[in-house]
Amino acid sequence: MCWKCGKAITAENPVGRSLACESCGSDLRSCRNCRFWSPGSYHDCAERVEDAPTDKERANFCDSFGVNPSFKKDHPPAKKEGSGAAPSRAAFDSLFG
């Protein structure tokens, strides 16, 4: 699934740097679509990479890239990072307020 719109990725490995999602046009060869995407890890990657891409949502030349196998089927779009913080913060504040 595309990290942005949730549509299944039909492209086969190796995914070229110029390929884009058929539904929303976002880059497919990006960290957010990679099998090694691991938010919170060093460089947000489960692989050891020296020169990690700075923009995780744009196409890159990473040698470790591979489409996450679970992205071959449709899913709801991913939430933007931090979008769940407000309700969580409100629940936390209500404990002590």
ZIVEN-V834352 format. One record per backbone hydrogen bond with DSSP energy under -1.0 kcal/mol. NH is the residue of the N-H (numbers start at 0). CO is the residue of the C=O. Records with the same first field share a line. If there is no record, write none. Layout:
# ZIVEN-V834352
NH = CO + CO
This chain:
# ZIVEN-V834352
1 = 6
5 = 1
8 = 70
18 = 15
20 = 25
24 = 20
27 = 18
29 = 27
31 = 55
32 = 29
33 = 30
34 = 65
36 = 33
37 = 43
40 = 37
43 = 40
44 = 41
45 = 35
57 = 54
59 = 28
67 = 32
70 = 67
71 = 68
74 = 5
77 = 2
82 = 79
84 = 81
87 = 83
88 = 84
89 = 85
90 = 86
91 = 87
92 = 88
93 = 89
